[in-house]
Amino acid sequence: MLLAESKIINKGFRIEGTTHAVQRMKERNIDKKIVIELVRSLDYSKLLSYNNTGEEIAIIDQENDIAVIMEVRFNKVVVITVIDRANIHIKEGTRLEEIA
């Protein structure tokens, strides 16, 4: 499901959510605007550096007390799940990005 579209270096860049992520956002009453802002808060060059690496990225937002797990594939952010707390277990191999 398309959450948002952005332009990065004159290229279209989509932010999509899996069915699982969208369900979790609804269940946990997490506004998609917060998730979109969180993804967009990452430096664009960093975001592009994750493109097609196969790595999962965890973005921790202490202020909103949420965590977003995502992957960047084919210049598209795919939100895998959204967790309603910032204190989560990060599985081995997942990159951590923390937003103060």
Biopython code that builds the backbone (N, CA, C, O; Angstrom):
import numpy as np
from Bio.PDB.StructureBuilder import StructureBuilder

atoms = [
    (1, "MET", "N", (0.846, -1.177, 0.000)),
    (1, "MET", "CA", (0.000, 0.000, 0.000)),
    (1, "MET", "C", (0.886, 1.232, 0.000)),
    (1, "MET", "O", (1.803, 1.339, 0.814)),
    (2, "LEU", "N", (0.623, 2.152, -0.896)),
    (2, "LEU", "CA", (1.377, 3.386, -0.984)),
    (2, "LEU", "C", (1.063, 4.275, 0.215)),
    (2, "LEU", "O", (-0.101, 4.575, 0.483)),
    (3, "LEU", "N", (2.100, 4.695, 0.932)),
    (3, "LEU", "CA", (1.929, 5.622, 2.045)),
    (3, "LEU", "C", (2.253, 7.047, 1.609)),
    (3, "LEU", "O", (1.578, 7.991, 2.016)),
    (4, "ALA", "N", (3.300, 7.205, 0.770)),
    (4, "ALA", "CA", (3.706, 8.537, 0.308)),
    (4, "ALA", "C", (4.659, 8.413, -0.868)),
    (4, "ALA", "O", (5.245, 7.358, -1.110)),
    (5, "GLU", "N", (4.800, 9.523, -1.597)),
    (5, "GLU", "CA", (5.807, 9.619, -2.653)),
    (5, "GLU", "C", (6.623, 10.866, -2.405)),
    (5, "GLU", "O", (6.096, 11.893, -1.979)),
    (6, "SER", "N", (7.920, 10.770, -2.675)),
    (6, "SER", "CA", (8.831, 11.892, -2.499)),
    (6, "SER", "C", (9.717, 11.986, -3.716)),
    (6, "SER", "O", (9.761, 11.081, -4.549)),
    (7, "LYS", "N", (10.420, 13.096, -3.805)),
    (7, "LYS", "CA", (11.453, 13.250, -4.827)),
    (7, "LYS", "C", (12.785, 13.308, -4.124)),
    (7, "LYS", "O", (12.979, 14.112, -3.212)),
    (8, "ILE", "N", (13.710, 12.457, -4.545)),
    (8, "ILE", "CA", (15.068, 12.469, -4.019)),
    (8, "ILE", "C", (15.989, 12.567, -5.227)),
    (8, "ILE", "O", (15.980, 11.707, -6.107)),
    (9, "ILE", "N", (16.765, 13.605, -5.250)),
    (9, "ILE", "CA", (17.691, 13.839, -6.357)),
    (9, "ILE", "C", (16.950, 13.672, -7.693)),
    (9, "ILE", "O", (17.396, 12.949, -8.585)),
    (10, "ASN", "N", (15.814, 14.357, -7.800)),
    (10, "ASN", "CA", (14.988, 14.364, -9.022)),
    (10, "ASN", "C", (14.481, 12.996, -9.444)),
    (10, "ASN", "O", (14.145, 12.801, -10.612)),
    (11, "LYS", "N", (14.418, 12.059, -8.535)),
    (11, "LYS", "CA", (13.857, 10.744, -8.824)),
    (11, "LYS", "C", (12.670, 10.509, -7.900)),
    (11, "LYS", "O", (12.676, 10.932, -6.744)),
    (12, "GLY", "N", (11.663, 9.836, -8.419)),
    (12, "GLY", "CA", (10.539, 9.462, -7.577)),
    (12, "GLY", "C", (10.975, 8.428, -6.548)),
    (12, "GLY", "O", (11.722, 7.504, -6.871)),
    (13, "PHE", "N", (10.518, 8.578, -5.331)),
    (13, "PHE", "CA", (10.867, 7.653, -4.255)),
    (13, "PHE", "C", (9.598, 7.373, -3.485)),
    (13, "PHE", "O", (8.994, 8.283, -2.917)),
    (14, "ARG", "N", (9.193, 6.124, -3.466)),
    (14, "ARG", "CA", (7.934, 5.735, -2.818)),
    (14, "ARG", "C", (8.186, 5.219, -1.403)),
    (14, "ARG", "O", (9.227, 4.631, -1.111)),
    (15, "ILE", "N", (7.217, 5.454, -0.549)),
    (15, "ILE", "CA", (7.194, 4.850, 0.781)),
    (15, "ILE", "C", (5.940, 3.997, 0.808)),
    (15, "ILE", "O", (4.821, 4.505, 0.731)),
    (16, "GLU", "N", (6.146, 2.685, 0.921)),
    (16, "GLU", "CA", (5.030, 1.750, 0.918)),
    (16, "GLU", "C", (5.001, 0.973, 2.220)),
    (16, "GLU", "O", (6.022, 0.816, 2.890)),
    (17, "GLY", "N", (3.831, 0.494, 2.566)),
    (17, "GLY", "CA", (3.677, -0.339, 3.743)),
    (17, "GLY", "C", (3.158, -1.708, 3.337)),
    (17, "GLY", "O", (2.279, -1.825, 2.483)),
    (18, "THR", "N", (3.711, -2.742, 3.957)),
    (18, "THR", "CA", (3.171, -4.080, 3.720)),
    (18, "THR", "C", (1.780, -4.150, 4.348)),
    (18, "THR", "O", (1.414, -3.306, 5.166)),
    (19, "THR", "N", (1.031, -5.143, 3.964)),
    (19, "THR", "CA", (-0.288, -5.347, 4.576)),
    (19, "THR", "C", (-0.132, -5.486, 6.087)),
    (19, "THR", "O", (-0.923, -4.940, 6.856)),
    (20, "HIS", "N", (0.891, -6.216, 6.500)),
    (20, "HIS", "CA", (1.168, -6.405, 7.931)),
    (20, "HIS", "C", (1.403, -5.049, 8.616)),
    (20, "HIS", "O", (0.837, -4.785, 9.676)),
    (21, "ALA", "N", (2.228, -4.203, 8.016)),
    (21, "ALA", "CA", (2.544, -2.902, 8.614)),
    (21, "ALA", "C", (1.291, -2.035, 8.737)),
    (21, "ALA", "O", (1.069, -1.396, 9.765)),
    (22, "VAL", "N", (0.486, -2.017, 7.694)),
    (22, "VAL", "CA", (-0.740, -1.208, 7.711)),
    (22, "VAL", "C", (-1.697, -1.715, 8.789)),
    (22, "VAL", "O", (-2.325, -0.918, 9.486)),
    (23, "GLN", "N", (-1.810, -3.033, 8.926)),
    (23, "GLN", "CA", (-2.663, -3.600, 9.977)),
    (23, "GLN", "C", (-2.156, -3.212, 11.360)),
    (23, "GLN", "O", (-2.945, -2.850, 12.233)),
    (24, "ARG", "N", (-0.841, -3.287, 11.564)),
    (24, "ARG", "CA", (-0.265, -2.948, 12.872)),
    (24, "ARG", "C", (-0.453, -1.473, 13.199)),
    (24, "ARG", "O", (-0.712, -1.119, 14.350)),
    (25, "MET", "N", (-0.326, -0.605, 12.188)),
    (25, "MET", "CA", (-0.547, 0.822, 12.422)),
    (25, "MET", "C", (-1.984, 1.068, 12.863)),
    (25, "MET", "O", (-2.227, 1.863, 13.771)),
    (26, "LYS", "N", (-2.934, 0.394, 12.231)),
    (26, "LYS", "CA", (-4.346, 0.543, 12.611)),
    (26, "LYS", "C", (-4.584, 0.008, 14.020)),
    (26, "LYS", "O", (-5.192, 0.683, 14.852)),
    (27, "GLU", "N", (-4.096, -1.223, 14.288)),
    (27, "GLU", "CA", (-4.280, -1.842, 15.603)),
    (27, "GLU", "C", (-3.671, -1.007, 16.724)),
    (27, "GLU", "O", (-4.231, -0.913, 17.816)),
    (28, "ARG", "N", (-2.526, -0.405, 16.446)),
    (28, "ARG", "CA", (-1.770, 0.323, 17.468)),
    (28, "ARG", "C", (-2.052, 1.818, 17.441)),
    (28, "ARG", "O", (-1.424, 2.586, 18.169)),
    (29, "ASN", "N", (-2.995, 2.229, 16.602)),
    (29, "ASN", "CA", (-3.422, 3.619, 16.511)),
    (29, "ASN", "C", (-2.236, 4.554, 16.231)),
    (29, "ASN", "O", (-2.087, 5.596, 16.870)),
    (30, "ILE", "N", (-1.407, 4.162, 15.271)),
    (30, "ILE", "CA", (-0.251, 4.962, 14.876)),
    (30, "ILE", "C", (-0.575, 5.603, 13.530)),
    (30, "ILE", "O", (-0.806, 4.910, 12.539)),
    (31, "ASP", "N", (-0.589, 6.917, 13.509)),
    (31, "ASP", "CA", (-0.919, 7.677, 12.312)),
    (31, "ASP", "C", (0.158, 7.477, 11.247)),
    (31, "ASP", "O", (1.351, 7.560, 11.539)),
    (32, "LYS", "N", (-0.269, 7.215, 10.020)),
    (32, "LYS", "CA", (0.700, 6.996, 8.950)),
    (32, "LYS", "C", (1.549, 8.233, 8.702)),
    (32, "LYS", "O", (2.675, 8.114, 8.220)),
    (33, "LYS", "N", (1.038, 9.418, 9.019)),
    (33, "LYS", "CA", (1.819, 10.650, 8.846)),
    (33, "LYS", "C", (3.074, 10.630, 9.708)),
    (33, "LYS", "O", (4.126, 11.113, 9.287)),
    (34, "ILE", "N", (2.970, 10.075, 10.912)),
    (34, "ILE", "CA", (4.136, 9.976, 11.800)),
    (34, "ILE", "C", (5.169, 9.032, 11.198)),
    (34, "ILE", "O", (6.367, 9.316, 11.227)),
    (35, "VAL", "N", (4.707, 7.913, 10.654)),
    (35, "VAL", "CA", (5.605, 6.940, 10.032)),
    (35, "VAL", "C", (6.300, 7.576, 8.826)),
    (35, "VAL", "O", (7.509, 7.422, 8.655)),
    (36, "ILE", "N", (5.551, 8.279, 8.004)),
    (36, "ILE", "CA", (6.113, 8.938, 6.826)),
    (36, "ILE", "C", (7.152, 9.974, 7.234)),
    (36, "ILE", "O", (8.239, 10.018, 6.657)),
    (37, "GLU", "N", (6.833, 10.803, 8.215)),
    (37, "GLU", "CA", (7.778, 11.818, 8.690)),
    (37, "GLU", "C", (9.047, 11.176, 9.241)),
    (37, "GLU", "O", (10.147, 11.694, 9.046)),
    (38, "LEU", "N", (8.893, 10.071, 9.916)),
    (38, "LEU", "CA", (10.042, 9.365, 10.479)),
    (38, "LEU", "C", (10.962, 8.856, 9.369)),
    (38, "LEU", "O", (12.180, 9.017, 9.446)),
    (39, "VAL", "N", (10.384, 8.247, 8.348)),
    (39, "VAL", "CA", (11.184, 7.760, 7.218)),
    (39, "VAL", "C", (11.859, 8.936, 6.520)),
    (39, "VAL", "O", (13.040, 8.868, 6.179)),
    (40, "ARG", "N", (11.115, 10.002, 6.310)),
    (40, "ARG", "CA", (11.668, 11.174, 5.625)),
    (40, "ARG", "C", (12.728, 11.896, 6.453)),
    (40, "ARG", "O", (13.502, 12.685, 5.910)),
    (41, "SER", "N", (12.772, 11.639, 7.748)),
    (41, "SER", "CA", (13.768, 12.304, 8.596)),
    (41, "SER", "C", (15.179, 11.756, 8.379)),
    (41, "SER", "O", (16.161, 12.392, 8.761)),
    (42, "LEU", "N", (15.277, 10.572, 7.765)),
    (42, "LEU", "CA", (16.596, 10.017, 7.465)),
    (42, "LEU", "C", (17.258, 10.830, 6.361)),
    (42, "LEU", "O", (16.594, 11.285, 5.429)),
    (43, "ASP", "N", (18.543, 11.006, 6.468)),
    (43, "ASP", "CA", (19.316, 11.675, 5.423)),
    (43, "ASP", "C", (19.142, 10.903, 4.115)),
    (43, "ASP", "O", (19.266, 9.679, 4.091)),
    (44, "TYR", "N", (18.857, 11.619, 3.033)),
    (44, "TYR", "CA", (18.587, 10.966, 1.755)),
    (44, "TYR", "C", (19.753, 10.107, 1.272)),
    (44, "TYR", "O", (19.545, 9.017, 0.740)),
    (45, "SER", "N", (20.964, 10.593, 1.454)),
    (45, "SER", "CA", (22.109, 9.790, 0.997)),
    (45, "SER", "C", (22.215, 8.498, 1.796)),
    (45, "SER", "O", (22.599, 7.461, 1.255)),
    (46, "LYS", "N", (21.874, 8.557, 3.083)),
    (46, "LYS", "CA", (21.883, 7.344, 3.904)),
    (46, "LYS", "C", (20.787, 6.386, 3.436)),
    (46, "LYS", "O", (21.001, 5.179, 3.322)),
    (47, "LEU", "N", (19.626, 6.946, 3.171)),
    (47, "LEU", "CA", (18.513, 6.132, 2.697)),
    (47, "LEU", "C", (18.886, 5.428, 1.393)),
    (47, "LEU", "O", (18.636, 4.233, 1.233)),
    (48, "LEU", "N", (19.477, 6.162, 0.478)),
    (48, "LEU", "CA", (19.886, 5.575, -0.797)),
    (48, "LEU", "C", (20.995, 4.546, -0.621)),
    (48, "LEU", "O", (21.099, 3.606, -1.408)),
    (49, "SER", "N", (21.826, 4.716, 0.409)),
    (49, "SER", "CA", (22.908, 3.745, 0.635)),
    (49, "SER", "C", (22.367, 2.377, 1.048)),
    (49, "SER", "O", (23.061, 1.371, 0.899)),
    (50, "TYR", "N", (21.148, 2.325, 1.561)),
    (50, "TYR", "CA", (20.523, 1.052, 1.931)),
    (50, "TYR", "C", (19.840, 0.377, 0.743)),
    (50, "TYR", "O", (19.426, -0.778, 0.844)),
    (51, "ASN", "N", (19.719, 1.083, -0.379)),
    (51, "ASN", "CA", (18.969, 0.577, -1.529)),
    (51, "ASN", "C", (19.528, -0.762, -2.021)),
    (51, "ASN", "O", (20.711, -0.885, -2.338)),
    (52, "ASN", "N", (18.645, -1.753, -2.075)),
    (52, "ASN", "CA", (18.944, -3.098, -2.593)),
    (52, "ASN", "C", (20.054, -3.836, -1.844)),
    (52, "ASN", "O", (20.696, -4.719, -2.413)),
    (53, "THR", "N", (20.289, -3.485, -0.567)),
    (53, "THR", "CA", (21.287, -4.214, 0.217)),
    (53, "THR", "C", (20.687, -5.456, 0.859)),
    (53, "THR", "O", (21.420, -6.356, 1.269)),
    (54, "GLY", "N", (19.361, -5.515, 0.951)),
    (54, "GLY", "CA", (18.704, -6.627, 1.625)),
    (54, "GLY", "C", (18.684, -6.467, 3.136)),
    (54, "GLY", "O", (18.191, -7.338, 3.852)),
    (55, "GLU", "N", (19.223, -5.349, 3.623)),
    (55, "GLU", "CA", (19.263, -5.116, 5.067)),
    (55, "GLU", "C", (17.944, -4.524, 5.562)),
    (55, "GLU", "O", (17.333, -3.692, 4.893)),
    (56, "GLU", "N", (17.522, -4.965, 6.736)),
    (56, "GLU", "CA", (16.400, -4.335, 7.400)),
    (56, "GLU", "C", (16.938, -3.197, 8.242)),
    (56, "GLU", "O", (18.025, -3.292, 8.811)),
    (57, "ILE", "N", (16.172, -2.120, 8.319)),
    (57, "ILE", "CA", (16.561, -0.947, 9.096)),
    (57, "ILE", "C", (15.483, -0.711, 10.140)),
    (57, "ILE", "O", (14.290, -0.721, 9.836)),
    (58, "ALA", "N", (15.919, -0.500, 11.367)),
    (58, "ALA", "CA", (14.996, -0.148, 12.448)),
    (58, "ALA", "C", (15.199, 1.323, 12.754)),
    (58, "ALA", "O", (16.305, 1.743, 13.094)),
    (59, "ILE", "N", (14.138, 2.106, 12.637)),
    (59, "ILE", "CA", (14.186, 3.510, 13.018)),
    (59, "ILE", "C", (13.451, 3.633, 14.346)),
    (59, "ILE", "O", (12.264, 3.325, 14.453)),
    (60, "ILE", "N", (14.181, 4.085, 15.344)),
    (60, "ILE", "CA", (13.619, 4.238, 16.686)),
    (60, "ILE", "C", (13.329, 5.712, 16.924)),
    (60, "ILE", "O", (14.210, 6.557, 16.764)),
    (61, "ASP", "N", (12.115, 6.017, 17.299)),
    (61, "ASP", "CA", (11.697, 7.388, 17.586)),
    (61, "ASP", "C", (11.295, 7.467, 19.056)),
    (61, "ASP", "O", (10.185, 7.088, 19.432)),
    (62, "GLN", "N", (12.211, 7.962, 19.876)),
    (62, "GLN", "CA", (11.956, 8.048, 21.322)),
    (62, "GLN", "C", (10.817, 9.027, 21.636)),
    (62, "GLN", "O", (10.013, 8.783, 22.536)),
    (63, "GLU", "N", (10.757, 10.124, 20.897)),
    (63, "GLU", "CA", (9.746, 11.152, 21.170)),
    (63, "GLU", "C", (8.325, 10.626, 20.998)),
    (63, "GLU", "O", (7.457, 10.883, 21.832)),
    (64, "ASN", "N", (8.091, 9.890, 19.916)),
    (64, "ASN", "CA", (6.758, 9.334, 19.658)),
    (64, "ASN", "C", (6.607, 7.919, 20.201)),
    (64, "ASN", "O", (5.532, 7.327, 20.109)),
    (65, "ASP", "N", (7.684, 7.377, 20.767)),
    (65, "ASP", "CA", (7.697, 6.046, 21.363)),
    (65, "ASP", "C", (7.232, 4.967, 20.378)),
    (65, "ASP", "O", (6.371, 4.142, 20.684)),
    (66, "ILE", "N", (7.842, 5.007, 19.172)),
    (66, "ILE", "CA", (7.544, 3.983, 18.171)),
    (66, "ILE", "C", (8.831, 3.516, 17.510)),
    (66, "ILE", "O", (9.874, 4.161, 17.608)),
    (67, "ALA", "N", (8.729, 2.384, 16.839)),
    (67, "ALA", "CA", (9.817, 1.855, 16.030)),
    (67, "ALA", "C", (9.237, 1.436, 14.687)),
    (67, "ALA", "O", (8.160, 0.844, 14.613)),
    (68, "VAL", "N", (9.970, 1.754, 13.634)),
    (68, "VAL", "CA", (9.574, 1.376, 12.280)),
    (68, "VAL", "C", (10.654, 0.452, 11.728)),
    (68, "VAL", "O", (11.836, 0.795, 11.727)),
    (69, "ILE", "N", (10.243, -0.706, 11.266)),
    (69, "ILE", "CA", (11.165, -1.653, 10.641)),
    (69, "ILE", "C", (10.890, -1.596, 9.142)),
    (69, "ILE", "O", (9.754, -1.759, 8.696)),
    (70, "MET", "N", (11.966, -1.360, 8.366)),
    (70, "MET", "CA", (11.782, -1.171, 6.930)),
    (70, "MET", "C", (12.958, -1.723, 6.144)),
    (70, "MET", "O", (13.983, -2.102, 6.711)),
    (71, "GLU", "N", (12.793, -1.759, 4.845)),
    (71, "GLU", "CA", (13.850, -2.153, 3.919)),
    (71, "GLU", "C", (13.739, -1.217, 2.719)),
    (71, "GLU", "O", (12.652, -0.729, 2.407)),
    (72, "VAL", "N", (14.863, -0.965, 2.045)),
    (72, "VAL", "CA", (14.843, -0.133, 0.849)),
    (72, "VAL", "C", (15.134, -1.035, -0.347)),
    (72, "VAL", "O", (16.200, -1.642, -0.449)),
    (73, "ARG", "N", (14.154, -1.104, -1.250)),
    (73, "ARG", "CA", (14.262, -1.978, -2.424)),
    (73, "ARG", "C", (13.897, -1.190, -3.677)),
    (73, "ARG", "O", (12.839, -0.564, -3.736)),
    (74, "PHE", "N", (14.764, -1.221, -4.665)),
    (74, "PHE", "CA", (14.482, -0.588, -5.954)),
    (74, "PHE", "C", (14.009, 0.858, -5.780)),
    (74, "PHE", "O", (12.996, 1.269, -6.345)),
    (75, "ASN", "N", (14.775, 1.623, -4.979)),
    (75, "ASN", "CA", (14.454, 3.030, -4.700)),
    (75, "ASN", "C", (13.065, 3.207, -4.096)),
    (75, "ASN", "O", (12.369, 4.184, -4.373)),
    (76, "LYS", "N", (12.684, 2.258, -3.279)),
    (76, "LYS", "CA", (11.386, 2.295, -2.614)),
    (76, "LYS", "C", (11.569, 1.848, -1.168)),
    (76, "LYS", "O", (12.178, 0.809, -0.911)),
    (77, "VAL", "N", (11.048, 2.624, -0.229)),
    (77, "VAL", "CA", (11.058, 2.221, 1.174)),
    (77, "VAL", "C", (9.853, 1.311, 1.387)),
    (77, "VAL", "O", (8.725, 1.669, 1.049)),
    (78, "VAL", "N", (10.104, 0.133, 1.950)),
    (78, "VAL", "CA", (9.021, -0.789, 2.273)),
    (78, "VAL", "C", (8.977, -0.921, 3.797)),
    (78, "VAL", "O", (9.878, -1.494, 4.408)),
    (79, "VAL", "N", (7.919, -0.384, 4.393)),
    (79, "VAL", "CA", (7.730, -0.486, 5.841)),
    (79, "VAL", "C", (7.198, -1.887, 6.114)),
    (79, "VAL", "O", (6.134, -2.271, 5.627)),
    (80, "ILE", "N", (7.960, -2.643, 6.903)),
    (80, "ILE", "CA", (7.628, -4.036, 7.190)),
    (80, "ILE", "C", (6.677, -4.133, 8.375)),
    (80, "ILE", "O", (5.701, -4.882, 8.343)),
    (81, "THR", "N", (6.975, -3.365, 9.421)),
    (81, "THR", "CA", (6.085, -3.325, 10.582)),
    (81, "THR", "C", (6.325, -2.044, 11.356)),
    (81, "THR", "O", (7.349, -1.382, 11.189)),
    (82, "VAL", "N", (5.372, -1.706, 12.199)),
    (82, "VAL", "CA", (5.459, -0.535, 13.071)),
    (82, "VAL", "C", (5.103, -1.004, 14.476)),
    (82, "VAL", "O", (4.082, -1.660, 14.687)),
    (83, "ILE", "N", (5.958, -0.660, 15.429)),
    (83, "ILE", "CA", (5.807, -1.118, 16.809)),
    (83, "ILE", "C", (5.500, 0.086, 17.693)),
    (83, "ILE", "O", (6.096, 1.151, 17.528)),
    (84, "ASP", "N", (4.590, -0.080, 18.608)),
    (84, "ASP", "CA", (4.131, 1.039, 19.436)),
    (84, "ASP", "C", (4.953, 1.257, 20.700)),
    (84, "ASP", "O", (4.412, 1.608, 21.749)),
    (85, "ARG", "N", (6.241, 1.050, 20.598)),
    (85, "ARG", "CA", (7.154, 1.372, 21.695)),
    (85, "ARG", "C", (8.554, 1.482, 21.104)),
    (85, "ARG", "O", (8.883, 0.812, 20.125)),
    (86, "ALA", "N", (9.361, 2.324, 21.705)),
    (86, "ALA", "CA", (10.711, 2.538, 21.198)),
    (86, "ALA", "C", (11.693, 1.523, 21.773)),
    (86, "ALA", "O", (12.757, 1.294, 21.196)),
    (87, "ASN", "N", (11.350, 0.920, 22.891)),
    (87, "ASN", "CA", (12.236, -0.050, 23.531)),
    (87, "ASN", "C", (11.936, -1.436, 22.973)),
    (87, "ASN", "O", (11.088, -2.159, 23.496)),
    (88, "ILE", "N", (12.645, -1.797, 21.899)),
    (88, "ILE", "CA", (12.381, -3.074, 21.237)),
    (88, "ILE", "C", (13.668, -3.877, 21.131)),
    (88, "ILE", "O", (14.766, -3.336, 21.255)),
    (89, "HIS", "N", (13.517, -5.162, 20.903)),
    (89, "HIS", "CA", (14.661, -6.026, 20.632)),
    (89, "HIS", "C", (14.963, -5.908, 19.144)),
    (89, "HIS", "O", (14.076, -6.083, 18.309)),
    (90, "ILE", "N", (16.212, -5.612, 18.815)),
    (90, "ILE", "CA", (16.650, -5.511, 17.422)),
    (90, "ILE", "C", (17.340, -6.818, 17.052)),
    (90, "ILE", "O", (18.343, -7.184, 17.664)),
    (91, "LYS", "N", (16.813, -7.519, 16.062)),
    (91, "LYS", "CA", (17.417, -8.792, 15.683)),
    (91, "LYS", "C", (18.785, -8.557, 15.044)),
    (91, "LYS", "O", (19.037, -7.514, 14.441)),
    (92, "GLU", "N", (19.636, -9.524, 15.188)),
    (92, "GLU", "CA", (20.992, -9.428, 14.657)),
    (92, "GLU", "C", (20.967, -9.169, 13.159)),
    (92, "GLU", "O", (20.204, -9.796, 12.423)),
    (93, "GLY", "N", (21.798, -8.250, 12.718)),
    (93, "GLY", "CA", (21.884, -7.916, 11.300)),
    (93, "GLY", "C", (21.004, -6.737, 10.894)),
    (93, "GLY", "O", (21.116, -6.242, 9.772)),
    (94, "THR", "N", (20.138, -6.286, 11.787)),
    (94, "THR", "CA", (19.282, -5.132, 11.484)),
    (94, "THR", "C", (20.046, -3.861, 11.803)),
    (94, "THR", "O", (20.633, -3.738, 12.878)),
    (95, "ARG", "N", (20.042, -2.918, 10.877)),
    (95, "ARG", "CA", (20.687, -1.619, 11.098)),
    (95, "ARG", "C", (19.791, -0.756, 11.955)),
    (95, "ARG", "O", (18.569, -0.779, 11.803)),
    (96, "LEU", "N", (20.389, 0.007, 12.858)),
    (96, "LEU", "CA", (19.621, 0.854, 13.775)),
    (96, "LEU", "C", (19.836, 2.314, 13.439)),
    (96, "LEU", "O", (20.971, 2.778, 13.326)),
    (97, "GLU", "N", (18.728, 3.042, 13.278)),
    (97, "GLU", "CA", (18.732, 4.488, 13.117)),
    (97, "GLU", "C", (17.861, 5.036, 14.227)),
    (97, "GLU", "O", (16.694, 4.665, 14.349)),
    (98, "GLU", "N", (18.427, 5.921, 15.039)),
    (98, "GLU", "CA", (17.671, 6.456, 16.166)),
    (98, "GLU", "C", (17.394, 7.932, 15.964)),
    (98, "GLU", "O", (18.304, 8.712, 15.680)),
    (99, "ILE", "N", (16.141, 8.311, 16.109)),
    (99, "ILE", "CA", (15.710, 9.691, 15.992)),
    (99, "ILE", "C", (15.453, 10.189, 17.404)),
    (99, "ILE", "O", (14.658, 9.609, 18.143)),
    (100, "ALA", "N", (16.136, 11.270, 17.773)),
    (100, "ALA", "CA", (16.021, 11.787, 19.156)),
    (100, "ALA", "C", (14.673, 12.418, 19.386)),
    (100, "ALA", "O", (14.397, 12.903, 20.483)),
]
sb = StructureBuilder()
sb.init_structure("model")
sb.init_model(0)
sb.init_chain("A")
sb.init_seg("    ")
for serial, (resi, resn, name, xyz) in enumerate(atoms, 1):
    if name == "N":
        sb.init_residue(resn, " ", resi, " ")
    sb.init_atom(name, np.array(xyz, "f"), 0.0, 1.0, " ", f" {name:<3s}", serial, name[0])
structure = sb.get_structure()
